Amino acid sequence: MLVSVVMPTYNSAAYVAESITSILQQSFSDLEVIVVDDKSTDGTLGVLNELASLDQRVRVISLNENCGSAIARNYGIRKANGRYIAFLDSDDLWLPNKLETQISFMIEFDIPFCCSGYTKINERGDSLNRDVIPPATMTYHDMLKSNQIGCLTAVYDTSFFGKVEMPNIRKRQDYALWLKLLRKTNCVHSIPIVLAKYRVRPNSISSNKIEMVKYNWHVYKTFEGMSISRCFYYLGWNILRKIKGKVSKR
C-alpha cells in the first residue's frame, strides 16, 4: 500500500536531511519520497542527491526556475505513484510511527482523508511545549471557520479522490486543497495524538498573521466563490479562533 510523500524544498540545506530521514525511518516502509527542489541557491540540491544515492525511495526533481511551493507540490503530486499522498515540508519532522498509525486508521475505518495532532519546535529543534490537536472530525463548514489541519499531518486517498492538486497561490494553498477535498467527502478525521513536529521559524511565511488573514480572504473569495458578506463572516470566525487560542495559552 504505497504512500507518496511530497516535499517541496527551497534553500533548506540546514534542515532537509533531518526531515527526509524522519520519513525514511518510519515504521511503515512502503513509501516513496518525492522531493521537488524549487531552484535552491544554497547546498540543498547536493544534500538531496546524496540522500537519493543512499536510498532508492528518495526521488529528486529539480525545477529550472523558482516557481513557489504550490507548483512544486503539484509537480510532486503528478509524479506520485502511491495510493496515498502525504505532505511534509523540508524543515518539519515526523515521529517514527506517523504513517503506520494513520494508514492503519484509514484502512480500518475506510477513511479517505485524515490528519493528526502535531507539536511545535523552534529552529534548533527544541520543544515549545505547544501541541495542536484538531477535533476528531471536521466538515467543510468547520474548516471554513478555521484551518485546523497541519499540512505535515495530512494524508488523502487517491483511490477515493483521484489526484487533487493545490491552487497556485503563494500562501494558504494547503487550506484551499483541504476545502476542495471536503467538498467531496463528509469530513476529515483526526487522530488525537501528536505524530509530527512543526518547526516555527521567525521568517517563515506562516509567521506573518496579517498576511495569512489576507490570503484566507483570497481563498474564500476566489476559490470558494463567496459573497463579500460570507467572506467577512468566516474571516471573523478565523480571527476569533486565533484570539481564543492566544488567551488559552496565558
Disulfide bonds with the S-S distance in Angstrom:
none
